[in-house]
């Protein structure tokens, strides 16, 4: 969702971006979650109380992307809590519903974005990422993982990994196999498609509100 919304942000607030600036911004929108590799603390990549005003006020395209990631996380969480949509995912344990819902959203959005273009951006590691002092091997692993993730729908990845009885991060092999089956079922439901549509609309309204104020 961060990349899809990132494109919308660029179109609204930075249409003058060059291809290189666009690349850095979009890479910044996904970089914060490198923490899932266990190589950096969440507090180093996520920023509390982030607003669109703070994102816009930042000069660096990459840092703008990172700040935007935090804004999306917080704004999305407020929307999810307001609708209570997670409670409808009855076949998933409560502690995992949040993660599963994010996968549902990515599943629904997968067909709505030009992923080959974004995957080209992942072919190189920008200096902005190296400044965080992480091992080059970790950055390479991150870019490789993202390339795989954005190559197909999340359910296909879960199904493929499930065939080899492999764990992924905090998910055990049995959970992965189960999710590989359940994910497309939930994502194809009218309720979840409506949820994603309403979520995108909420972000569009937030973007428009600030854009009007700036004019």
TAKA-V346347 format. One record per residue. N is the residue number from 1. SS is DSSP state (helix for helix, strand for strand, loop for the rest). NEAR is the number of other C-alpha atoms within 10 Angstrom. Layout:
BEGIN
n:N ss:SS near:NEAR
n:N ss:SS near:NEAR
END
This chain:
BEGIN
n:1 ss:loop near:21
n:2 ss:helix near:21
n:3 ss:helix near:19
n:4 ss:helix near:18
n:5 ss:helix near:18
n:6 ss:helix near:22
n:7 ss:helix near:16
n:8 ss:helix near:17
n:9 ss:helix near:21
n:10 ss:helix near:17
n:11 ss:helix near:12
n:12 ss:helix near:14
n:13 ss:helix near:15
n:14 ss:loop near:15
n:15 ss:loop near:12
n:16 ss:loop near:10
n:17 ss:loop near:14
n:18 ss:loop near:10
n:19 ss:helix near:10
n:20 ss:helix near:10
n:21 ss:helix near:16
n:22 ss:helix near:22
n:23 ss:helix near:20
n:24 ss:helix near:24
n:25 ss:helix near:27
n:26 ss:helix near:27
n:27 ss:helix near:27
n:28 ss:helix near:28
n:29 ss:helix near:26
n:30 ss:helix near:19
n:31 ss:helix near:22
n:32 ss:helix near:23
n:33 ss:helix near:18
n:34 ss:helix near:20
n:35 ss:helix near:16
n:36 ss:helix near:13
n:37 ss:helix near:13
n:38 ss:loop near:11
n:39 ss:loop near:12
n:40 ss:loop near:16
n:41 ss:loop near:14
n:42 ss:helix near:14
n:43 ss:helix near:10
n:44 ss:helix near:10
n:45 ss:loop near:18
n:46 ss:loop near:20
n:47 ss:loop near:18
n:48 ss:loop near:11
n:49 ss:loop near:11
n:50 ss:loop near:18
n:51 ss:loop near:17
n:52 ss:helix near:17
n:53 ss:helix near:11
n:54 ss:helix near:13
n:55 ss:helix near:20
n:56 ss:helix near:18
n:57 ss:loop near:10
n:58 ss:loop near:13
n:59 ss:loop near:9
n:60 ss:loop near:16
n:61 ss:helix near:24
n:62 ss:helix near:24
n:63 ss:helix near:19
n:64 ss:helix near:21
n:65 ss:helix near:30
n:66 ss:helix near:27
n:67 ss:helix near:27
n:68 ss:helix near:29
n:69 ss:helix near:29
n:70 ss:helix near:22
n:71 ss:helix near:22
n:72 ss:helix near:21
n:73 ss:helix near:16
n:74 ss:helix near:17
n:75 ss:helix near:18
n:76 ss:helix near:17
n:77 ss:helix near:12
n:78 ss:helix near:12
n:79 ss:helix near:16
n:80 ss:helix near:16
n:81 ss:helix near:11
n:82 ss:helix near:9
n:83 ss:helix near:10
n:84 ss:loop near:10
n:85 ss:helix near:16
n:86 ss:helix near:17
n:87 ss:helix near:13
n:88 ss:helix near:12
n:89 ss:loop near:17
n:90 ss:loop near:9
n:91 ss:loop near:11
n:92 ss:loop near:19
n:93 ss:loop near:10
n:94 ss:helix near:11
n:95 ss:helix near:8
n:96 ss:helix near:12
n:97 ss:helix near:18
n:98 ss:helix near:18
n:99 ss:helix near:11
n:100 ss:helix near:19
n:101 ss:helix near:20
n:102 ss:helix near:12
n:103 ss:helix near:20
n:104 ss:helix near:25
n:105 ss:helix near:21
n:106 ss:helix near:21
n:107 ss:helix near:23
n:108 ss:helix near:22
n:109 ss:helix near:17
n:110 ss:helix near:18
n:111 ss:helix near:11
n:112 ss:helix near:10
n:113 ss:loop near:12
n:114 ss:loop near:11
n:115 ss:helix near:16
n:116 ss:helix near:11
n:117 ss:helix near:10
n:118 ss:helix near:18
n:119 ss:helix near:18
n:120 ss:helix near:11
n:121 ss:helix near:19
n:122 ss:loop near:19
n:123 ss:loop near:12
n:124 ss:loop near:11
n:125 ss:loop near:16
n:126 ss:loop near:16
n:127 ss:helix near:10
n:128 ss:helix near:14
n:129 ss:helix near:17
n:130 ss:helix near:12
n:131 ss:loop near:8
n:132 ss:loop near:11
n:133 ss:loop near:8
n:134 ss:loop near:12
n:135 ss:loop near:11
n:136 ss:helix near:12
n:137 ss:helix near:9
n:138 ss:helix near:14
n:139 ss:helix near:20
n:140 ss:helix near:15
n:141 ss:helix near:14
n:142 ss:helix near:21
n:143 ss:helix near:21
n:144 ss:helix near:14
n:145 ss:helix near:14
n:146 ss:helix near:17
n:147 ss:helix near:19
n:148 ss:helix near:14
n:149 ss:helix near:15
n:150 ss:loop near:17
n:151 ss:loop near:15
n:152 ss:loop near:14
n:153 ss:loop near:20
n:154 ss:helix near:23
n:155 ss:helix near:23
n:156 ss:helix near:17
n:157 ss:helix near:16
n:158 ss:helix near:23
n:159 ss:helix near:16
n:160 ss:helix near:15
n:161 ss:helix near:17
n:162 ss:helix near:21
n:163 ss:loop near:11
n:164 ss:loop near:10
n:165 ss:loop near:13
n:166 ss:loop near:16
n:167 ss:loop near:16
n:168 ss:strand near:13
n:169 ss:loop near:9
n:170 ss:loop near:8
n:171 ss:strand near:13
n:172 ss:loop near:13
n:173 ss:helix near:18
n:174 ss:helix near:13
n:175 ss:helix near:15
n:176 ss:helix near:23
n:177 ss:helix near:22
n:178 ss:helix near:15
n:179 ss:helix near:22
n:180 ss:helix near:20
n:181 ss:helix near:14
n:182 ss:helix near:17
n:183 ss:helix near:21
n:184 ss:helix near:18
n:185 ss:helix near:13
n:186 ss:helix near:20
n:187 ss:helix near:21
n:188 ss:loop near:13
n:189 ss:loop near:12
n:190 ss:helix near:9
n:191 ss:helix near:13
n:192 ss:helix near:20
n:193 ss:helix near:18
n:194 ss:helix near:11
n:195 ss:helix near:17
n:196 ss:helix near:18
n:197 ss:helix near:14
n:198 ss:helix near:13
n:199 ss:helix near:17
n:200 ss:helix near:17
n:201 ss:helix near:12
n:202 ss:helix near:15
n:203 ss:helix near:18
n:204 ss:helix near:15
n:205 ss:helix near:12
n:206 ss:helix near:13
n:207 ss:helix near:16
n:208 ss:helix near:15
n:209 ss:helix near:11
n:210 ss:helix near:15
n:211 ss:helix near:14
n:212 ss:helix near:8
n:213 ss:helix near:7
n:214 ss:helix near:9
n:215 ss:loop near:5
END
